[in-house]
Amino acid sequence: MAQTNGIYDNFVLDNGLDVTMQKTSTKTAFAFLRTNFGSSHEEEGEEGLVHLLEHCLVNAGTDKLSPTEFAKYRDSFGGDFNVATSIGRTFFQLDLLKEDFESALNFLSQIVFCPNFNSKMVETQKQVVLIETSDNKGTASFTDSKRFREALYRGHPINYDGLGKEQIIRKATIEDLNKLHGRGFSPNNIELFLVGALPDDVKELVNKYFGPYKPRKDTRREFPELSPLEKQTIIHSFAPDLLNKDNPQTSSAEISFGFVVPPELKYGYPLNLISGILTGGTDSRLYKKIRSQKGLAYSIKSDYSSEYNAGTFLIQTNVPATKYEKVIEYLFEGLNELKKEKVDASELNRLIKITKFKVASQFETNMGHIQEMTRIKDHGITMDEILRTYQSITPEQIQETAIQYIPDKDENYVLLIRNPLKFH
């Protein structure tokens, strides 16, 4: 058993299943399992089936448990059980009491390795997925958001529509699901993270429930880096759902502004700090400029993301529809100020303090430890190392990053304006 950074234990079963764990002095435990198989692994004619498979896995029953027995078992742990699908992975997470640890391992292993699909359950879950798809596609902002994402992400896999195609979901068969499951759910394709009140024989228990299954093809994939934008895209759409029918002139418009940045961690540190400088609380620059001084927004938020090698920086706010052009001017004024002048050291110190608090509070929860484990696994860097890097960043680095990556008004970015007064 190897030590990871002197904090977490890591071991790999003979079949390739990778386990990272940490015992803590809590009375509960947390199990987080991810298989490196997501919606972007779908082939032509399978669009939406990974999402359907996720639903079926947690409702099917297994070779050892009927669907009814399985449902009772699933709800017996006391804590939350959640499943999600992304473009590259399917995730399972389970909160539990210490005395339920062995049962939880048995439960998770049966879900991922030996589901027993039946026609009635599959048809039911197809209807559930179709309703979920309809709910998403039926929102007023769906088409606008899709256009925004297509302009920002273009052909990158992160823009893959995991909801899929309704006609394919309707026609899905048990054979389709078994084929898909067999392609992606193998032990050498899975990582298991455990934290909390773990029993002394945890390694033996993991091997007991996850060890018997044979490895198959590893479906991990490297995602390409999102390429720089080659043009400016402004989407100005009519948004009647935002109209205040009692007083149309007081209606709000939604503004989403995005541009491409590098996904590498070394750029992420100053970009994360820039996000805090711009919108990180009531003392942040855009908050003061747009809300505190002008009263033109209730809130404004920004976010740097590098998920799946797609580096982006987003700013979003709701503003009076009659004054959206003025707000966009203020937005670019705030961005340009970062290029023209170095930030004050007090601004950086404030953000470093906020970051340190987030770190401290993170490690008070089992989920926080899971986040640290996955960060080490994915990026080979601990939170202590991240904090040291943040503390070393200078005002000069912030300015250099802003100059290099934040676009001017006449450069390349994607801007979405959802305006209820466009045709009024």
C-alpha positions, 0 to 999 in steps of 0.5 A: 500500500503506497502513501499519497503525499503522506496523507492518503493511502493508495493501492491497486487491485490485481484487476486494475481497480484503483483505490485511494482512501483516508481514515478520519475521526468521523462517525460517517464514511463516504464512498466515491466511485468514478468510471472513466466512461461518459457520454462522449464515449457514445458512438453514432446511434447511441446518443443519450444512451450513457445517460439512460444507462446511468438511470438503469444502473441505479434502478435495475436490480442485480444478479443477486437482488431483485429491483424491489430488494435493490431499491430497499437496499439502496435507501437503507444507508441513511445518507445521500446516494447520488449518481451523475454522468459527464462527458468523460465519466460516470460518478457514484457517491454514497454517504453512510454510517460506519456499520454500513461500510461493508454493505455499501461496498457490496451495493456499489460493486453490484451496481457497476459490475452485475446489473440485471436489466429487465424490460419493465424497468428499462421502459420506465427509465426511458420515460423518465429520461425523456421527461428530463430531456424535455424539461431541459430542452423546454426551458426558454433559455435552452436554444440561446444557451446552446448557441452560446456554448457552440460558439464558445466550445465549437467542436470540443467534446465538452460541448457534447450533448449528453441528453442525446436524441429522443428517437434513440432513447425510445428505441433503446433495448436491453441488448444496447444497454448491456453492450454499452455497460460491457464497454465501459464498466470494468475494474481497470477503468474504475477509481474508488475513493473512500474516506471517514470512519473506515474499518481496519480491514478496508483493503480486504473488504474492497478486494472481496467485493471488487476483486473478483471481476476481470479487467477489460478495455480501458476507456480513459481518453485524453481530451484535446485542448480547446483552441483559441477563438478565431472570431467575435460572436455576439448573440442578441436574442429575444427573450420573452420569458424575461418580460415583466408584463406589468411594467415592461420597461423594468424587465431584466436582460441576461448577459453571458460573456465568455472567452478562451484561456489556457487550461493549465494549472499555472495559468489557472492560479492568476485567472482564479484570482482575477475572477475573485478580483472581478466578482468575489464579494461586495468589495470586488471590482465589477460588483462595485462598478455595476451594482454598488455604484450604478445599481444596475445588477443584483449580482454578478459572477465569474468563473474560470474553468479548465474541465476536460482541457477546455479553458474558459472564463465566463462572466454572467449577470442580469441587468435592466434591459433598457441599460444592457449596453451601458452595463457592457461598457462598464464590464469592459472598463473593469476588465481593461483596468486590470490591464492598465494598472497593477492590483493593490496588494491588499486585494490579493491578500483578501483573496488569499485569505478567502482561499485559505478559509475555503481550504480549512472548511473543505477539510471539515467534511468527508466530501472535502477530502474526496475533492482533495484525493481526486485533485491529487489523482488528476493533477498530482498537486495538493491543496497545500501546494496550491496555497503556496502557489497562490501566496507567491503570485504578484500584482505583476503576474495578475496584470500580465495574465490580464493583458495576455488573455482578457480580450478587448472589446474589438477582439475575440469573445462570445457575448450572449444578450437575452433581451425581452425588449429587443422587439419592443 
